[in-house]
Amino acid sequence: MFRLRTISLWSFAGISILLIASYVTYAPVSKADAQLRPFPQEVKCPESLSDAINKSRITTHGGGIFFLETSERTIPNFQAMCAVESAAITHPNTKVTVFMKGLSSQTLPLPRNLGFSFLSCFHNVEFAPLNFKELFANTPLSGWYTAVEKKEQFSDFPTDSDACRLAILWKSGGIYLDTDFIILKNLENLTNMIGMQSLYTLNGAFLTFQARHRFIKLCMEDFVNRYNYWFYGHQGPQLLTRVYKWWCLIHRLRDRKECRGVSILPKEAFYPVDWQDWRKLFETISRKDLKELLMNTYGLHLWNKKSQGGQPKEGSMIDQLQAEFCPETYKLMKMYL
């Protein structure tokens, strides 16, 4: 009986291993995973960039525009490439910085891959190392990060990103953008502003503040004093929402859209498509309807947590906007995906 049970267990284990092996071998590869496949390490810079951007005089416009990669990843995917390209071409005179944790002074010059090669064609785009310890030094976040290093606090990539954007805005000011944006208009006339995700919540995928702004300091203090890693969004959208309500002494966001030098923009400015409706990004839409939908939109947030790996149909919202606002990335996508 014991021997029979042993044989059964080994048989079950063998079948399990075969099933796992079959899954690994035959499971479909998502578009996001497909970008890990080999691509050319270098591309020739598009001729279209030589006149529009390369001859421009680059200014910082406060701290400029910045993106973050808080994982060790140093291979920009096509979505990130589109976000950076769209920001660069709508702000030809503004420095656009991509901060990456995976970079360090030891790894410069930049790694050789398609994303770095292509984005380096834009003379207003630069890559910079993201050193958490240096960034959080002399900010209210310093003690929190020390606790994370000692494993006394939990953190993850999104939480790290929430902290980093606040620290950079505090020290340098400028415009922060998530890498799942397509930027449609120039943002330089916006300052000390946050976008509304809904009637009840602000979102930090877009933020613009002057350096050393008191509101950002309060956000960093709230980040530490009310830290809750386990509640999704607590350190991001929920933090911005509660600090803004305290800042303006209100109970509802709709009670005040501006106070004490800080403004909130309506949801159509950056979030015209709700996260619950993310599938609409991949559906076909007429040029007329698209123009009407985005009439008051500065940038379209793509809700990467939901939409990653999706395949846009020709004529869909994403397809049309990528073709218009990150055309060179769009060409590369058509060539390699």
N, C-alpha and C positions, 0 to 999 in steps of 0.2 A: 504493500500500500504506500509506504514511504517512497519507494523507488518510482512508483507510478506518478505520485504527486511531483517528485523531482523532475521526471521527464516532461510532465505537463507544463511546469514552470519554465523549463528551458525552451520548450516549444513555443510558449507564449512570448518569451523574451526574443526568440529568433524571429517570429512573425512581426513583432513590434519594430525590431531593427530594420527588417525588410521594408516595412511600411514607411518608416522615417526616411530610409534611403530613397525610396520611390518618390516621396514628397519633395525631398531636397533636389532630386534629379529632374522631376517633371513639373514641379510647382511653377505657375506663371511668374514672370519677373515684372514687377511694377516699373513704371516709367522712372520713378525716383531711383530704384535700384539699378535700372539700366544705365543711369548716368555714371555708375561705377565701372562700367566697361571701358576698355581702352579707347581714347580719343586722341587725335593728334595733339602733341604737346605744344605746338606753336601754330599760330595762324597769321596770315598776312593782314596787316591793318587795312580796313576798308578805306577806299579813296574818299568816300563821302565824309569822313571825319577830318580830313586835312584842312579844309577851309572853315568849317563851322566851329570847331573847338580848338584845334591845335594852335591857331593864331590868336586866340583870345587871351586876354590878360586875366589871370586867375586871382581872385580875392577870397578871403576866408569867410566873409559875411558872418561875423560873429565867430562861431566855431565851425562854420560850414555845415555840410550835410554829412551825417554819419550812419553807418550800418554796423551791426554786430554779428560775430560768429563766436559764441561762447563755448562750443565744443572744440575738440582738437582738429576738427575737419579743416583741411586747407585746399579743398577742391570745390570752388563755387559751382553750384548747379545752374541749370538754365534759368530757373525761376529767379535766383539771386542775380544772375547776369542781366536779366531783363530789368529787374528793379534798379540796379546800379546804372545801366545804360539810360533808362528813362529819366532818372534823376540827373544824370550828367548832361543829357542833351536839352533838358528843360532849364538847366542852370549852367550855361556855358562859361560863365565867369566866376563860378563858385566851386571851391574845393569840395570834393566828395571823398570821404575817407571810409574804408572798410577795415574795421578793427577785428583781428582774429587772434583767438587764444592760441591757436596752433602755430602761430609765427613767434619767433623770438629773434634776438640780435644774432643768434648763432645760425638761424636758418635763412637770413637775408644774404644774398639776393633771393628773390621770391622763388618758390617751387615752380617747376616747369609743368604746366598743364594748360588745357584749353582755356579755362576760365581766367587764369592770371594773364595768359598771353593776350587774350582778347581785350579784357578790361584795361590792360596797360596801354592800349592804343589811345585811350582817352586821356588827354594831358591834364584834365582836372580831376582824375581819379588816382587815389593813392591807397596803398595797403599799409597797415601799421600793426605792430604787436599789441596784444591785449594782456597786460600783466595785472591780474586782479589785486595783488598786494600793493603795488605801486598806485593803482587807480584809487583804491579805497582808503589809502593813507590820508590822514588829515581830513576825514569826512566822518559823519556819524555812523557810517557802515563799517568802519575799521574793526571795531570790536566784534561785530557779527561775523565778519569774514574770518577773524582769528578763531572763533568758535567753530566755524565750518571746517577750517584746516585741522583743528584738533578732534574732529568728528563729534563735537558736542552739539552740533546743529546739523540738520539735514538740508540739502539743497539739490537743485537739478539745473539743467541748461536754461529752461524758461525763467526760473527764479534768479539765476545768475544774470540773465539778460535784463530782467527788471531792475536789478541793483546797478548794473553797469551803466544803463542809459541815464539813470538819475545822477550817478557820480560824474559822468562826462558832461552832462548838462550843467551841473553845479560848477565844475571847474572851468569849462570852456564855453558853455552856451552853444547855441546852434539849433539844428533841426535833426531830430532822430526819426528814422524810418525802419520798419520791419522789412525783411527781404522778400516778403510776399506782397509787395505793392507794385502797381504800375502807375507811375507818376504822369499826370496829364498836363499839369500847369505849373508855372513857376510859383514857388512858395515863399519867396523872399519878402513879400509884404506881410507875412504872418509872423507874429512874435508873441510870446507868453500866452500860448493857446494850446488847448487840448480838444480832441474830437469826441463827439458823442457817438457811442455805439447804439444807444437806444434812449428812450425817454428816461431810463432809470440808471444807466451805466455809462461812464466815460471809458475810453480805451487808450492805452499808451502805445499803440502801434505807430502813431504819429504824435510827436511832441516837439514843441519849439519854445525855448526859453532863453532869456539872457543869462549870462554867467552870474553866479552867486545870487540867484533870485531866491527870496525868502520862501516862496512856495515850494521850490524843489528841496530846500533844506528841511522843511516840515515833512515832506514826503519821505525823505531818508530817515528822519527820526521816527515816523510812524512805521516805516519798514522794519525797524529794529524793535521798537517798543511793543508792537502788536504782531510780531512775526508769527506766522502760522503756515508752515510748509505744506501741511496736509490738506488745506482747503484751496482747491484750484482757483486761481485768479485773485486770491487774497492779497498777494504782494504786487499785483498789477492793476487791472481795471478796478477792482474793489478798493484798493488803496487810493487811487486817484480820485475816485468818487467820494469816498468819505473825507479825504483831506479837502477837496473843493467845497463840500458842504460845510465843513468847519470853517474854512477860509471865508466863506460868504455868509455864515450863520443862517443857513437854510436847511429845510428838511427834504425838499424835492429839487431836482436839477432844474426843472422848468421855472422855478421861482425867480432865478437870476441867471442870465447868460453871460454876465460880466460883472466883476466886482474887484476892487482893490488891484486893478491892473492885470487881472487874469481873465481870459475869455474862453468860453467853450463854443465850438463850431457845431452847427447842425449835422445830423448823421449823414446827410447827402454829400457833405464835404469830403469824407473819406470812407464811409461805410454805407453806400447807397444800396448795396445788396446785403441783407441780413445773413448772419452765419447759418441760420436755419434754412435759408434759400440758396445755399452755395451751389447747388446743382444748376441753377440758372446761369452760372458763369460759363457752363459748357454747352448751353443750348443756343441754337441759331436765333438771331435777332436782326431786324432790319437796321440799316444805317440811321434811318429817321428815328426809330424808337430808341436806339442806343444814344444818339445825340441828345434826345429829350431827357432820357434817364440821367445822363451825366452832365447836364447843363451847368449845374452848380457844384461839380465835383473836381477836386484838386488831384486826387489819386484814388485808385480803386484797390481796396484791400481784398486779397484773394482767399483768406481764411485757410491757410495752408494746413492746419491741423485736420481739416475736413477734406480739402480739395486735392491734396498732394497725390500724385499718381494718376489723376484724371487726364483724359485725352480729349482736348477741345475739338469740336467739330469745325469744319471749315464754315466760316460765317458766324461762329459763336461769338459771344461777348469777348472772351479771352483772346480768341484767334484774331479778331479785328483790331483789338487794342495793342496786342503784341506786334502786329504787322505795322501799326502806325507809330507807336511810341517806343518800341525797342526793335526797330526793323533789322538791325544787324544780328542781334541775338535770334530773332525770328528766322532769318536765313540759315543760321547755323543749326537751329532746331530742325528745320525742314531737311537739312543736309544729313544730319547724323542720327536723328531719332526715327 
